[in-house]
Amino acid sequence: MVDSPVPLDTEPEVFRRQIERWREMTPAERAALADRLSIDVVTMASSGIRRDRPDISEDELVRELVRRRHGRELADVAWHHVDPA
């Protein structure tokens, strides 16, 4: 039985099978999937930033990724050594 509502862009039977497959995965398989998804998100975000700002440096790209993922305050503290207090 599926405990989550079916996403609007997914057929109910497909969603049911997807949940079933996730439940069959070993912890190592789930960790590998989560790792791959995380890498894919960073890759897509980086591509979007580079498309919008083709001259961005690697340092600026990383800062923008941190800002988008963790917020401007953390990015500013990490890159400018601003006192968070």
Residue pairs with C-beta under 8 A, 6 or more apart in sequence:
2 15
2 16
2 19
3 19
4 19
6 12
6 15
7 15
10 18
22 30
25 33
42 65
45 65
45 68
46 61
46 65
49 56
49 61
49 64
49 65
50 56
50 61
53 60
56 64
59 79
63 75
63 78
63 79
64 75
66 74
66 75
66 78
67 74
67 75
73 84
76 82
77 83
77 84
